[in-house]
Every structure is written in structure tokens, then in C-alpha cells.
Amino acid sequence: MTYAEYFSYVKTQFMNADVSDIKEHLAYQFNVTGESSGIFYVEVKEGKLYVEPYEYYDRDAMFTATPETFMAIIEGRLDPVTAEP
């Protein structure tokens, strides 16, 4: 899977989330390693969700893992607290 295909899948999964109750600003960067390597961020701002394929310099947190690990977390098959990159 290419990074573009992976990012498209991930963005679709994230865009299903309801963030309308989140009033504070949140920004998370995801560094994808391995075959589909790349960077993207997820931002919640004024109750709206943004997912973009860029680095986010003023982020609240940064996560680094393989595409398989991120997909398992997104799909609910892996607990993000116990996940290993």
C-alpha cells in the first residue's frame, strides 16, 4: 500500500468521528514508518475535525508507529496504551 492509499483510508476512518462536543484545540501528529511511511496530522478546532498530510509543528502530541499498528488502533483491534511501534 502506498502512503497516498494509506492516508486516504486513515482520513476516511477519522472523518467518521463526532468531535462536535470538543471545544478545546487539539492537534496530533502521526509519523508512519515502514513501507507506507509519511506524516499526517489530526486537528480538532472549534468543534471541527481536520486530517491533513502535513507535519504539525505546534502539536499536543506525536505518535510514531507502523501502518499496521495505526490501523489496528483505528479499527479498535489494539489498545493504544499497550501498542508498540
C-alpha positions as CSV (number, residue, x, y, z in Angstrom):
1,M,0.0,0.0,0.0
2,T,1.3,3.4,-0.9
3,Y,1.3,6.3,1.5
4,A,-1.4,8.1,-0.5
5,E,-3.6,5.0,-0.3
6,Y,-2.9,4.6,3.4
7,F,-3.6,8.3,4.2
8,S,-6.9,8.2,2.2
9,Y,-8.0,5.1,4.3
10,V,-7.0,6.7,7.6
11,K,-8.6,10.1,6.7
12,T,-11.9,8.3,5.9
13,Q,-11.8,6.5,9.3
14,F,-11.0,9.6,11.3
15,M,-13.7,11.7,9.5
16,N,-16.4,9.4,10.9
17,A,-15.6,10.7,14.4
18,D,-18.0,13.1,16.1
19,V,-16.0,15.9,17.6
20,S,-18.8,18.4,17.9
21,D,-18.6,18.3,21.8
22,I,-14.8,19.1,21.9
23,K,-14.4,22.8,22.4
24,E,-10.7,23.0,23.1
25,H,-8.0,22.9,20.4
26,L,-6.2,19.5,19.9
27,A,-3.5,18.6,17.4
28,Y,-1.8,15.3,17.0
29,Q,0.9,14.3,14.5
30,F,1.3,10.7,13.3
31,N,4.6,9.6,11.9
32,V,4.1,6.4,9.8
33,T,7.1,4.2,9.5
34,G,7.9,1.3,7.1
35,E,6.6,0.7,3.6
36,S,3.8,3.4,3.7
37,S,6.0,5.9,5.5
38,G,4.8,9.5,5.8
39,I,3.4,12.1,8.2
40,F,-0.1,13.4,8.8
41,Y,-1.9,15.3,11.5
42,V,-5.4,15.3,13.1
43,E,-6.7,18.6,14.5
44,V,-9.8,19.4,16.3
45,K,-10.6,23.1,16.2
46,E,-13.8,24.9,17.1
47,G,-15.7,21.6,17.0
48,K,-14.5,20.6,13.5
49,L,-12.1,17.8,12.5
50,Y,-9.2,18.2,10.1
51,V,-7.0,15.5,8.8
52,E,-4.1,16.6,6.6
53,P,-0.9,15.0,5.1
54,Y,1.5,17.5,6.6
55,E,3.7,18.0,9.7
56,Y,2.1,20.0,12.6
57,Y,4.7,22.0,14.4
58,D,2.6,23.2,17.4
59,R,1.1,19.8,18.2
60,D,0.0,18.5,21.5
61,A,1.4,15.0,20.9
62,M,3.3,13.0,18.3
63,F,2.9,9.3,17.7
64,T,5.2,7.0,15.7
65,A,4.3,3.5,14.5
66,T,3.9,1.2,11.6
67,P,0.9,1.5,9.3
68,E,-0.4,-1.9,10.7
69,T,-0.2,-0.6,14.3
70,F,-2.1,2.6,13.5
71,M,-4.7,0.7,11.5
72,A,-5.3,-1.8,14.4
73,I,-5.7,1.1,16.8
74,I,-8.1,3.0,14.5
75,E,-10.2,-0.2,13.9
76,G,-10.3,-0.9,17.6
77,R,-8.3,-4.1,17.4
78,L,-5.4,-2.8,19.5
79,D,-5.3,-0.7,22.7
80,P,-3.2,2.4,22.0
81,V,-1.8,2.4,25.6
82,T,-0.3,-1.1,25.2
83,A,0.6,-0.8,21.5
84,E,4.3,-1.0,20.4
85,P,5.6,0.9,17.4
